[in-house]
Amino acid sequence: MNAPEPTLEAIRACLTKIAVPSGGNLISADRVRALAFENGQVRFVIEAADAAEAEGLSESVAAAERALRTLPGVTAVNIAVTAHASPKAPPNLTIGRHPEGAPELRRIPGVKRILAIGSGKGGVGKSTVSSNLAVAMARQGWKVGLLDADIYGPSVPTMLGISRAPASPDGKTIIPLEAHGLKFMSIGNMLPAGQAVIWRGPMLMGALQQLLMQVRWGDLDVLIVDMPPGTGDVQLTLCTHFDVTGALVVSTPQDVALIDAQKALTAFKELKTEVIGLIENMSTYVCRNCGHEEHIFGHGGVAKEARKLGLPLLAELPLTIDVRLAGDAGTPIAAGDGPVAEAYGRLAARLIAAAEAGGQE
């Protein structure tokens, strides 16, 4: 007979035996977050009080792993450590690039440019645009990386057709996955299928920084970061801790999407991150049977907003069933031929030409 699997209560009881440097144990010190057990794997996050405590938790992490592996039915243990900002100094409330007294923004070794792709709301096709733009830029000879920073709803693995987990030969750095001529990384490749991410702000920020700095990106002309919708912790962390070259904002033409897109534009402005331009997605629909063109979500709204803000409208991308089918199949439409692939090719060429002409690094 198979050994009975431990309950979460049994796992918690095991963790009460693991001391932490600040006193008490992992449970009594309230350090355990997002505890889960599935298919023989125990996963949880240890949330340290500050960076100093996080650095001193290595023995506790090792002890927890050893103890949990002794439980019947446990075949693997995955523990992540994150930390709050240090409380020893008052927080710096200055928002923006290189504020007085703040540390210099970090650069990722080997990465010349970071391009953030954001949106004010979900459902506008931001991840589709990110994936296809990355493929289109790679097809034009650039060395491209794609980071899926939508921690709660990672979709890039599906769109690129790679669901396997990345390798980590030394247990400290991660080798990015490769598909369609580019390197990519997503939290979706590190979790079991269907696993929900239930993390608070500090955990999100820690995960993003690990995906940026502990992945061996190598030499890249650009790292495209597919942002989550809205204006939350991931946006704040990326733009205030890393040297972001610029941002693109994706929206559909209808008013409700544009209202939220305006919030994203305002957020990037307050974070002192240059908005390179706007992209109108699902701009028009052409029936594949009769050829009739229809503007399902309206027309010209993003162009009007771009004119009002003095920003370029970089592309008007059509809505087609082929885009959806290609994404679901794991082969982005920009990897092939046809009108939509050509539209992404033009967008990629425009961005590459502007970057090379401006010497952006």
C-alpha positions in Angstrom: 0.0 0.0 0.0 1.1 3.6 -0.7 2.0 5.7 2.3 -0.7 8.1 3.3 0.0 11.7 2.2 0.5 14.3 4.9 -2.1 16.9 5.6 -1.2 20.6 5.6 -1.7 20.4 9.4 1.0 17.7 9.6 3.3 19.9 7.4 2.8 22.9 9.6 3.5 20.7 12.7 6.8 19.7 11.1 7.7 23.4 10.4 7.1 24.3 14.1 10.3 22.4 14.8 12.4 24.6 12.5 13.9 27.6 14.4 14.5 31.0 12.9 17.3 33.4 13.8 14.9 36.0 15.2 13.5 33.6 17.7 10.7 31.0 17.7 10.0 28.8 14.7 8.8 29.2 11.2 5.1 29.0 12.3 5.2 30.8 15.6 7.2 33.6 14.0 4.5 33.9 11.2 7.0 33.4 8.4 5.2 30.9 6.2 3.1 32.0 3.3 1.3 30.2 0.4 1.8 26.7 1.8 0.6 24.1 -0.6 1.0 20.3 -1.1 0.3 18.6 -4.5 1.5 15.5 -6.2 4.1 14.9 -3.6 5.6 18.4 -3.7 5.5 20.8 -0.7 5.7 24.5 -1.8 5.7 27.6 0.3 7.3 31.0 0.7 9.3 32.2 3.8 8.6 35.9 4.3 11.5 37.4 6.2 11.2 40.6 8.2 14.0 42.2 6.3 16.9 41.5 3.9 19.3 40.8 6.8 17.0 38.1 8.2 16.5 36.6 4.7 20.2 36.2 4.3 20.5 34.4 7.6 17.7 31.9 6.9 19.8 29.5 4.8 20.1 27.0 7.7 16.4 27.2 8.5 15.6 26.6 4.8 17.9 23.6 4.7 16.5 22.2 7.9 13.0 22.6 6.7 13.7 20.8 3.5 15.4 17.9 5.3 12.5 17.6 7.8 9.8 17.7 5.2 11.4 15.1 3.1 11.1 12.6 6.0 7.3 12.9 5.9 5.6 9.9 4.1 4.4 10.9 0.6 6.7 13.9 0.2 8.9 13.6 -2.8 10.0 17.2 -3.4 10.2 20.5 -1.5 10.3 24.0 -3.1 11.0 26.9 -0.7 11.3 30.5 -1.8 12.5 33.3 0.5 11.4 36.9 0.2 11.8 40.0 2.4 10.2 43.3 3.3 12.2 46.4 2.8 14.5 47.1 5.8 12.7 49.0 8.6 16.0 50.5 9.8 15.6 53.6 7.6 12.5 55.5 6.7 11.1 54.7 3.3 12.0 56.9 0.4 8.7 58.3 -0.9 10.2 60.1 -3.9 8.8 58.4 -7.0 10.8 58.6 -10.2 14.1 57.8 -11.9 17.3 58.6 -10.0 15.6 60.6 -7.2 17.9 62.4 -4.9 19.6 60.1 -2.4 18.2 57.0 -4.0 20.5 54.2 -5.3 21.2 54.1 -9.0 18.8 51.9 -11.1 20.1 48.4 -11.7 21.0 47.1 -15.1 20.9 43.4 -16.1 24.3 42.2 -17.2 24.4 41.8 -20.9 21.0 43.4 -21.6 21.2 46.6 -23.6 17.6 47.7 -23.3 14.5 46.9 -21.2 11.1 47.5 -23.0 8.0 47.3 -20.7 4.7 46.5 -22.4 1.7 47.5 -20.3 -2.0 48.1 -20.3 -4.5 49.8 -18.1 -6.8 46.7 -18.0 -6.8 43.0 -18.8 -8.2 41.5 -22.0 -6.7 43.9 -24.5 -4.2 41.4 -25.9 -1.1 42.8 -24.2 0.5 39.3 -23.8 -0.3 38.5 -27.5 1.3 41.8 -28.5 4.4 41.1 -26.3 4.9 37.6 -27.6 4.5 38.5 -31.3 6.6 41.6 -31.1 9.4 39.6 -29.4 9.3 37.0 -32.2 9.1 39.7 -34.9 12.2 41.5 -33.5 14.1 38.3 -33.3 13.2 37.5 -36.9 14.9 40.8 -37.9 18.2 39.8 -36.3 18.0 41.2 -32.8 18.9 39.1 -29.8 15.6 39.2 -27.8 14.5 38.0 -24.4 10.9 38.0 -23.2 10.0 38.0 -19.5 6.4 37.2 -18.5 6.0 39.4 -15.5 2.2 38.8 -15.2 2.8 36.7 -12.1 -0.9 36.1 -11.4 -1.9 35.2 -14.9 1.1 34.0 -16.9 0.2 33.2 -20.5 3.5 33.4 -22.4 4.3 29.6 -22.0 1.1 28.7 -23.8 1.7 31.3 -26.5 5.2 30.1 -27.2 4.3 26.4 -26.8 6.8 25.6 -24.0 5.4 24.3 -20.7 8.5 22.5 -19.3 10.4 23.9 -16.3 13.7 25.7 -16.8 17.0 24.2 -15.7 19.1 25.4 -12.8 22.4 23.6 -12.8 23.8 25.3 -9.7 20.5 25.8 -7.8 21.1 29.6 -7.9 20.8 30.7 -11.4 18.2 29.8 -14.0 18.8 29.0 -17.7 16.0 30.7 -19.7 13.9 28.6 -22.1 14.2 29.2 -25.8 11.5 29.2 -28.6 11.0 30.9 -32.0 14.5 32.5 -31.9 14.2 34.2 -28.5 14.9 33.5 -24.8 12.0 33.6 -22.4 11.1 33.1 -18.8 7.8 32.9 -17.0 6.6 32.0 -13.5 4.1 29.8 -15.3 7.0 27.4 -16.3 7.9 27.0 -12.6 4.5 26.0 -11.2 2.3 23.0 -11.7 -0.4 23.4 -14.3 -3.4 25.2 -12.8 -1.6 26.3 -9.7 -2.8 29.7 -8.5 -0.3 32.2 -7.2 -1.6 33.8 -4.0 1.2 36.2 -3.0 1.3 39.5 -1.3 3.2 42.5 -2.6 6.6 41.7 -1.1 6.5 38.2 -2.6 5.6 39.6 -6.0 8.5 42.1 -5.9 10.9 39.4 -4.8 9.8 37.0 -7.6 10.2 39.8 -10.2 13.7 40.6 -9.1 14.7 37.0 -9.1 13.4 36.5 -12.7 15.3 39.6 -13.8 18.6 39.0 -12.0 18.9 35.3 -11.4 18.2 34.3 -15.0 21.2 33.9 -17.3 19.8 36.2 -20.1 23.2 36.5 -21.7 23.8 39.2 -24.3 20.5 40.7 -25.5 19.6 43.7 -27.6 16.3 44.0 -25.8 14.5 42.3 -22.9 10.7 42.7 -23.4 8.8 42.6 -20.2 5.1 41.6 -20.5 3.6 43.5 -17.5 0.4 42.6 -15.7 -2.6 44.8 -16.3 -3.1 47.8 -14.1 -0.6 49.9 -12.0 0.5 47.7 -9.1 3.5 46.3 -7.4 5.2 44.8 -10.5 5.1 48.1 -12.3 6.4 50.0 -9.3 9.2 47.5 -8.7 10.4 47.4 -12.3 10.4 51.1 -12.9 11.9 52.2 -9.6 14.5 49.5 -9.3 15.6 48.8 -12.9 16.9 51.0 -15.8 13.8 50.7 -18.1 14.5 52.1 -21.5 10.9 52.8 -22.3 7.3 51.5 -22.3 4.6 50.7 -24.8 1.0 50.9 -23.8 -1.5 48.6 -25.5 -5.2 49.4 -25.7 -8.3 48.5 -27.7 -10.3 51.4 -29.3 -13.3 51.5 -27.0 -13.8 54.1 -24.3 -13.7 51.8 -21.3 -10.2 50.5 -22.4 -8.9 53.9 -23.1 -9.9 55.2 -19.7 -7.8 52.5 -18.1 -5.0 53.0 -20.6 -4.8 56.7 -19.5 -4.1 55.5 -16.0 -1.3 53.3 -17.2 0.2 56.3 -19.1 -0.1 58.5 -16.0 1.6 55.8 -13.9 4.6 55.5 -16.2 4.8 59.3 -16.3 4.9 59.5 -12.4 7.5 56.7 -12.4 9.6 58.7 -14.8 9.6 56.0 -17.4 9.4 57.2 -21.0 6.4 56.0 -23.0 7.6 55.3 -26.5 4.2 55.1 -28.0 0.8 53.5 -28.1 -0.5 50.4 -29.9 -4.1 49.9 -30.9 -4.9 46.2 -30.7 -8.1 44.6 -32.2 -8.3 47.7 -34.3 -10.4 46.1 -37.0 -12.0 42.8 -38.0 -12.1 41.4 -41.5 -14.4 38.4 -42.1 -12.3 35.5 -43.5 -15.3 34.3 -45.5 -16.7 37.5 -47.1 -14.0 40.0 -46.6 -16.3 42.5 -44.8 -14.4 44.8 -42.5 -15.9 45.9 -39.2 -14.7 48.0 -36.3 -16.1 45.9 -33.5 -14.6 48.0 -30.7 -14.9 51.3 -32.4 -12.2 53.0 -34.4 -9.6 55.8 -33.9 -9.8 56.0 -30.2 -6.2 55.2 -29.5 -5.0 57.4 -32.4 -7.0 60.3 -30.9 -5.5 59.7 -27.5 -2.0 59.5 -29.0 -2.5 62.9 -30.7 -3.8 64.5 -27.5 -0.7 63.3 -25.6 1.8 64.0 -28.4 2.8 60.3 -28.6 3.2 58.2 -31.7 0.6 55.6 -32.6 3.0 52.8 -33.4 0.6 50.2 -34.9 -3.0 49.3 -35.5 -3.2 45.5 -35.2 -6.2 43.7 -36.5 -8.4 41.2 -34.7 -8.4 37.8 -36.5 -9.2 34.3 -35.5 -5.8 33.3 -36.8 -4.1 35.2 -34.0 -6.1 33.3 -31.4 -5.5 29.9 -33.1 -1.7 30.6 -33.4 -1.4 31.6 -29.8 -3.3 28.6 -28.5 -1.1 26.4 -30.7 2.1 27.8 -29.3 3.3 29.3 -32.6 2.8 33.1 -32.6 1.4 34.5 -35.8 4.4 36.7 -36.2 6.5 33.6 -36.7 4.8 33.0 -40.0 3.6 35.0 -43.0 0.5 37.0 -43.9 -0.9 40.4 -43.2 -0.8 40.2 -39.4 2.8 38.9 -39.4 3.7 41.8 -41.7 2.0 44.3 -39.3 4.2 43.0 -36.4 7.2 43.1 -38.7 6.6 46.8 -39.4 6.2 47.5 -35.7 9.4 45.7 -34.9 11.3 47.4 -37.7 10.1 50.8 -36.5 11.2 50.2 -32.9 14.6 48.8 -34.0 15.3 51.7 -36.3 14.4 54.2 -33.6 16.6 52.5 -31.0 19.6 52.2 -33.3 19.2 55.8 -34.6 18.9 57.1 -31.0 21.8 54.9 -29.7 19.5 53.6 -26.9 21.4 51.2 -24.6 
